[in-house]
Amino acid sequence: MYGLADRTAAAALAEAAPGPRPVGDRLCLEGILYVLYQDISWQLLPLELGFGSGSGSG
């Protein structure tokens, strides 16, 4: 399907991209579940938990 060169190129593009680094799928899901279970807004998602920021403007 995709070769090593494609993955290497994608990794190089990701390194050069501005903005915050993406979080893994599992961390993203855990962040969503945390917000739902705690009944808080995305902007109040604690950065210390490592789920990423709920707010796009930081």
N, C-alpha and C positions, 0 to 999 in steps of 0.2 A: 504494500500500500504506500506508505511513506518511507523514504529512506533516511539514513543517518544524516545526509546532507540537508534534507528538508527540516529535520528537527534541530540541527545545528543553526541553520539560518533563522528559524523561528526563535530560538533562544537568543541569538544575537540581536534580533529586532526587539525582543522583549527587554533586553538590557538597555537598549538605546531609547526606549519609549519614555516620555516624560510622565510624571504622575506617580501615584503610589503603586507599589508592587501588588500584584494580585494575590489573593489568599487562596488556599486550596479549597476544593469542593466541600470537604468535610467541615473545615472551619467556617465556611460560609453557611452551611446548613446549621451548624451549632449556634452561630450568631442569630440566624432567623428564629430558631427555636427558643433561644434565650429571650429575645425580644417578645415573642408571643407568650411564653410562660410567665415572664416578669411583668407583662402588660406595660411596657415602657415604649417611648417613641424611639425611632432610629437614631435621632440626634443624641439621645442619652445612653447609647450603647458604650460601655466603658472600653477604652482603647487598651487598658491593661490586660483584658481577657484575651487579646490576640485575634479577635474575630475581624479586625479591620474597622474602618469607620463607617458608621451608618449615614453620616452626612457627607455629601459629595464635596462640599467646600471646606471640610475639615474642622 
